[in-house]
Amino acid sequence: MSDNMTDNFAQQLQQMRTSVIEQIRAQRGGKIGRAEAAIDRHDVQSGDWAQFDGERDLAMAIDQRETEELKAIDEALKRIANGSYGECTDCGIDIPAARLHANPTALRCLNCQERAERTSGETHSTL
């Protein structure tokens, strides 16, 4: 992969990273987590614990998803730094640029990704 393409992907990944961090900050409403913010907003005396539990569970799932996304971005940036970005982690062939444009954090070529999904049920963050 050319240095120019790698630079473009690095820039795209940095923008994605900034966006995810901004989302996390906005959703947390400052320094407290979303689950804590939901507790603060929830009228404990209303007795609607099912709604509260649902909001808390959703907030925790979103936190986990964003954390995984941030980790995938950081790992892709490390691969750029060490020169292995764009190589399939399973078979070593170059991942097509179109796939990387669609998902700059992709770890595998499409064939290896499909194989990994069939064997492990994996469907997140590496597509």
Secondary structure, DSSP 8 states (H G I E B T S, - for coil): --HHHHHHHHHHHHHHHHHHHHHHHHHHTSSS-HHHHHHHHS-GGG--HHHHHHHHHHHHHHHHHHHHHHHHHHHHHHHHHHT-TTB-TTT--B--HHHHHH-TT--S-HHHHHHHHHHH---SS--
